Amino acid sequence: MASIQAQPTRPPTATVPSRPAERLVPLGTDRWRVIERDGHVRGLIERVATPRGERFRALRYHLPSRSFIAIGEFWRMSEAADTLRLSR
């Protein structure tokens, strides 16, 4: 009996240039943590499949609810990272 190996449908990490002031740390195949140079975590970015293509959702931690709140969806990961960096 022949065995069949599954091929991944997309690469495990996105190849997006990070800004000099921040790092993108992969947390899995579809999620990254955005960390500033000083070590401060700005939030998360999730890759989301939509009928029109992949989008990148910026998530910020909301302390009172102890959960992540979506602050926007973008076509490019760099736009989601910029939103996290520029919003306070």
C-alpha positions in Angstrom: 0.0 0.0 0.0 1.4 3.4 -1.0 1.4 6.2 1.5 0.4 9.8 0.7 2.0 12.7 2.3 0.0 15.9 2.7 1.6 19.1 1.3 1.1 22.4 3.1 -1.1 24.8 1.2 0.8 27.9 2.3 4.2 28.6 3.8 4.5 28.4 7.6 5.6 32.0 8.0 5.0 35.1 5.9 8.0 36.9 4.4 7.2 40.5 5.3 10.0 42.9 6.0 9.8 44.1 9.6 10.3 47.7 10.5 13.6 48.4 12.2 11.7 49.4 15.4 9.8 46.1 15.6 10.0 42.4 15.3 7.4 39.9 14.1 7.6 36.6 16.1 5.7 33.7 14.6 3.3 32.0 17.0 2.1 29.4 14.5 1.3 29.3 10.8 -1.2 32.2 10.9 -0.3 34.4 13.9 2.5 36.7 14.8 3.4 38.8 17.9 4.5 42.3 17.2 7.3 43.3 19.6 9.0 46.7 19.7 12.8 47.1 20.0 12.5 47.7 23.8 10.6 44.4 24.2 7.1 45.9 24.6 4.4 43.8 22.9 2.2 45.9 20.7 -0.3 43.2 19.8 -0.9 40.3 17.5 -1.4 39.9 13.7 -3.6 37.0 12.4 -3.8 35.8 8.8 -7.5 35.4 7.9 -8.8 33.6 4.8 -11.6 35.5 3.1 -13.4 34.8 -0.3 -11.4 37.7 -1.8 -8.0 36.5 -0.5 -5.9 36.6 2.6 -6.2 39.5 5.0 -4.2 40.4 8.1 -6.1 41.3 11.3 -4.4 43.5 13.9 -5.3 42.6 17.5 -4.7 44.6 20.6 -4.9 43.2 24.2 -7.8 44.8 26.1 -7.0 44.5 29.8 -10.5 45.0 31.3 -11.9 42.2 29.2 -8.7 40.2 29.3 -9.0 39.4 25.6 -7.8 40.6 22.3 -9.8 43.1 20.4 -9.6 43.4 16.6 -8.6 46.9 15.5 -8.6 46.4 11.8 -8.1 44.0 8.8 -5.6 44.8 6.1 -4.4 43.4 2.7 -0.7 43.6 3.8 0.9 42.5 7.0 3.0 45.7 7.1 -0.2 47.8 7.3 -1.5 45.7 10.3 1.9 46.1 12.0 1.9 49.9 11.3 -1.6 50.2 12.8 -0.4 48.4 16.0 2.7 50.6 16.2 0.9 53.9 15.6 -2.2 53.3 17.8 -2.0 53.5 21.5 
